[in-house]
């Protein structure tokens, strides 16, 4: 693992706020920039919970990539800021029956 990769991994773990946004290059599916946000999720207790949240986020309009980690209770989502907003992603989590941990 290169030093820059190690630094990036440590920076991800040391986030102070429950939801942070970082501009990142968008996927090859569409040109431009995307925003990557990490959202703290409450109420997940098992792998089925994790899968339900991930499916809800992945199906949201404008979402390019969604990964949910049960152990850290975090969802990391890359989305097109023109087609989606962080508030809408939190609402997707709530509509799946889980909470936003602030």
N, C-alpha and C positions, 0 to 999 in steps of 0.2 A: 504494500500500500504506500503510495507516495505521500510526502509531507502535506501537500495541498489537500489530498483526499482525507487524511487524518484530521486536518484542521476543519474541513467542511463537516465531517461527522461530529466533531466536538461542538461546533457552532450549532448544529441542529439540536443537540441534547440540551444546550444551555439557553434555550429560548425562555424569555421571561414572561411573555404574554401568552394567553391561551390561543390567540389567532394572530398569525403574522403573515404578511404578504411579501413575496419576493418576485420581481419580474424575471422570467426565464424565457429562453427561446421556445417558441411554440413547436409543436410536433410537425412532422412533414405533411400532415393532413391539410394544414392551412398556413399561409404565410403570416408573418407578424410576430407579436409578442404575446405570451400568456402570463398569467399570474399564478404563483404557487402559494397556497395558504395552508397552514397547519391549524387544525381546529381540535380543541380538547372535547371529547365526547364522554358523557356520563350515562350510566345505566347498562353498559355492555357487560355481560357476565359469562358469555360462552362464544364459541366459534360461529354459531348460528347468528348471534347478535352482530358480530363483526361482519359477517357476510351480508346481512340485511342492510346495514348502514352503507357498506361498500356498494351494493346494488342500487340503493336509493341515490347515492351521490353520482354513480356512473351513468345513471339514466337521466340526470338533470341536463337541461339544455345548456350548451356551452362548455360542459365538462370534457376535458381532453384525457384526463387520467385521474383515478382515485385509488388511494391505498389506505386501508384502515388497519391499525395495529391494536389488537386487543390488549396486549400487555402494557403498552404505554397509554392506552385510551386516547389515541390521537388519530385523526384523519388528515392525510396530506392530499390535497386536491390541486391539480393544474387545470386552469380554466381560461377561456377567452373572456377578457373583461368587457368586451363589447356585447357578448351574449349572456353573461351571467355576472352575479355579484356575490360577495362573501355572505351577505345577509340571506340571500336565496339558498345558499348551501346549508347554512344553519337551519333554515326552514325545512329543507329536505331531510335533515337529520331528525328534526322534531316530528315530521310527518311519518317517519319510520318508527316512531315510538321511543326515541332516545333524546337525551338532553345535551345542551351545550354547557360545558363546565367552564365557568368564567373564573 
